[in-house]
Amino acid sequence: MTTLVTGATGNTGKHVVAELVRRGERVRALTRDPAAAVGRFPAEVEIAAGTHTQPDSLDAALEGVDRLHITVTAELAEVGPELVRRAVDAGVRRMTVVWGGWVGPVEQAVADSGVEWTRLEPQEFMSNTLTWTESIRTEGVIREPYDFPSALVHEADIGAVAAVALLDDGHAGRAYNLTGPEALTLRERISILSPAIGRDITFVPITREAAVDRLLATGVSRADAEFVIGWYAAPPDDATTVVDTVEQVTGRPARTFTQWVAEHAERFRVPAAP
């Protein structure tokens, strides 16, 4: 059997690929730039050219595929249901979908597809910490409007749960809320990150308006910027409440933020002078 992983070089997709390979599954990795993906996957992974935001171009990528992993993005919202339809027509019989934060058109299309499906509902990704890389490197500072607790989840745990749901029975029709093993405030995250990189890090509060403007400067729409910052201002209970879903599904505890920091600490350090 073959599993097609969309967004295979992304935050979660690469971990889905790694877990499937570890379990001996035949994997086809979908990417816009196959040349750039060479060397990023084990040799046994088949690389397919394409993007899930253009479903009419994916006939070849879907050929012979039994299982499909989808990561919902803003760009996928309009065309995602067509991707799901084409996947079902091509013979896909099991799907996992990483939601976009709510049950939108893609998530609903998967649920209505008539095939076995599992929806993964991760809370804040630990990799969001990487948005601080530049300010930590250059100033030793983190600027955010709120110091809220967040039950951060490691992207590799999302990949591990996806692999189990794709390969093992008993997960059809389930929606899995995914968190890490602890809810950490921003200052608590700093207390873990700072000694790991050998540098003091200062938290500098900014206004909500400044946070929105920062997102607008990256090309995010005002509606999306207001939504994101509003979420941080009043995170839902699911975002701050630890659950043991990762352990229940995979049989091992969720990875900690300390583990994530150990894996990525070098990215926050000032590069050594040549």
Residue pairs with C-beta under 8 A, 6 or more apart in sequence:
1 25
1 26
1 66
1 67
2 25
2 26
2 27
2 28
2 46
2 64
2 65
2 66
2 67
3 20
3 25
3 26
3 27
3 28
3 65
3 66
3 67
3 68
3 69
3 166
4 28
4 30
4 48
4 61
4 62
4 65
4 67
4 68
4 69
4 92
5 13
5 16
5 17
5 20
5 27
5 28
5 29
5 30
5 69
6 13
6 30
6 52
6 68
6 69
6 70
6 71
7 13
7 30
7 52
7 70
7 71
7 73
8 14
8 16
8 17
8 29
8 30
8 31
8 37
8 41
9 29
9 31
9 36
9 37
9 40
10 71
11 125
11 127
11 155
12 71
12 98
12 122
12 125
12 155
12 158
12 159
12 162
13 29
13 69
13 71
13 159
14 40
14 41
14 159
15 155
15 156
15 158
15 159
15 160
15 162
16 69
16 96
16 158
16 159
16 162
16 163
16 166
17 27
17 29
17 41
17 45
17 159
18 156
18 159
19 156
19 159
19 160
19 162
19 163
20 27
20 163
20 166
20 167
21 27
21 41
21 42
21 44
21 45
22 163
23 163
23 167
25 163
25 166
25 167
26 44
26 46
27 41
27 44
27 45
27 46
28 45
28 46
28 47
28 48
28 61
28 65
29 37
29 41
29 45
29 46
29 47
29 48
30 48
30 49
30 50
30 51
30 52
30 58
30 61
31 37
31 47
31 48
31 49
31 50
32 49
32 50
32 51
34 47
34 48
34 49
37 47
38 47
41 47
48 60
48 61
49 61
50 57
50 58
50 60
50 61
51 57
52 58
52 70
52 76
52 80
52 83
53 73
53 75
53 76
53 79
54 79
55 79
55 82
55 83
55 85
55 86
56 82
56 86
58 83
58 86
59 86
59 90
62 68
62 86
62 87
62 90
62 91
62 92
63 90
64 91
65 87
65 90
65 91
65 92
66 91
66 92
66 93
66 94
67 92
67 93
67 94
67 95
67 96
67 166
67 167
68 87
68 92
68 94
68 95
68 96
69 95
69 96
69 97
69 98
69 162
69 166
70 76
70 80
70 83
70 84
70 95
70 96
70 97
70 98
70 106
70 110
71 97
71 98
72 80
72 97
72 98
72 99
72 100
72 104
72 106
72 107
73 100
74 100
74 224
76 83
76 100
76 106
77 100
77 104
77 105
77 106
78 105
80 105
80 106
80 109
81 105
81 106
81 108
81 109
83 106
84 95
84 106
84 109
84 110
84 113
85 109
85 113
87 95
87 113
88 113
88 114
88 115
92 115
93 115
93 116
94 115
94 116
94 117
94 166
94 172
95 110
95 113
95 115
95 116
95 117
95 118
96 117
96 118
96 119
96 120
96 162
96 165
96 166
97 106
97 107
97 110
97 117
97 118
97 119
97 120
98 120
98 122
98 158
98 162
99 107
99 119
99 120
99 121
100 106
100 107
103 111
103 119
107 119
110 117
110 119
111 117
111 119
116 171
116 172
116 173
117 172
117 173
118 162
118 165
118 166
118 171
118 172
118 173
118 174
118 175
118 176
119 174
119 175
119 176
120 158
120 161
120 162
120 165
120 176
120 178
121 175
121 176
121 177
121 178
121 238
122 153
122 158
122 178
122 179
123 150
123 151
123 152
123 153
123 177
123 178
123 179
123 238
123 239
124 150
124 151
124 152
124 153
124 239
125 152
125 153
125 155
125 158
126 152
126 153
126 154
126 155
126 180
126 257
126 260
127 155
127 260
128 152
129 189
129 193
129 260
129 261
129 264
130 264
130 267
132 142
132 268
133 267
133 268
135 141
135 142
135 143
136 142
136 193
136 197
136 199
136 201
136 268
137 268
137 269
137 270
137 271
140 199
140 200
140 201
140 202
141 201
141 202
141 203
141 204
142 186
142 190
142 201
142 202
142 203
142 204
143 204
143 205
143 206
143 210
144 186
144 203
144 205
144 206
144 211
144 232
145 205
145 206
145 207
145 208
145 210
145 211
145 229
145 232
145 233
146 186
146 232
146 233
147 185
147 186
147 187
147 203
147 205
148 185
148 186
148 232
148 235
148 240
149 183
149 184
149 185
149 235
149 240
150 183
150 184
150 185
150 235
150 239
150 240
151 179
151 180
151 182
151 183
151 239
151 240
151 241
151 242
151 243
152 179
152 180
152 183
152 184
152 189
152 257
152 260
153 178
153 179
153 180
153 246
153 254
154 180
154 254
154 255
154 256
154 257
154 259
154 260
156 255
157 178
157 180
157 246
157 250
157 254
157 255
158 178
160 246
160 249
160 250
161 176
161 178
161 245
161 246
161 249
161 250
164 171
164 249
164 250
165 171
165 174
165 176
165 249
171 249
176 245
176 249
177 238
177 243
177 245
178 243
178 245
178 246
179 238
179 241
179 242
179 243
179 245
179 246
179 254
180 242
180 246
180 254
180 255
180 256
180 257
181 242
181 253
181 254
181 255
181 256
182 242
182 256
182 257
183 240
183 241
183 242
184 192
184 257
186 203
187 203
189 257
190 201
190 203
192 257
192 258
192 261
193 201
193 261
193 265
193 268
194 200
194 201
196 258
196 261
196 262
196 265
197 265
197 268
197 269
198 269
199 268
199 269
199 270
208 229
208 233
211 229
211 232
212 222
212 225
212 226
212 229
215 224
215 225
215 228
215 229
216 222
216 225
220 228
231 239
244 254
246 252
246 253
246 254
247 253
247 254
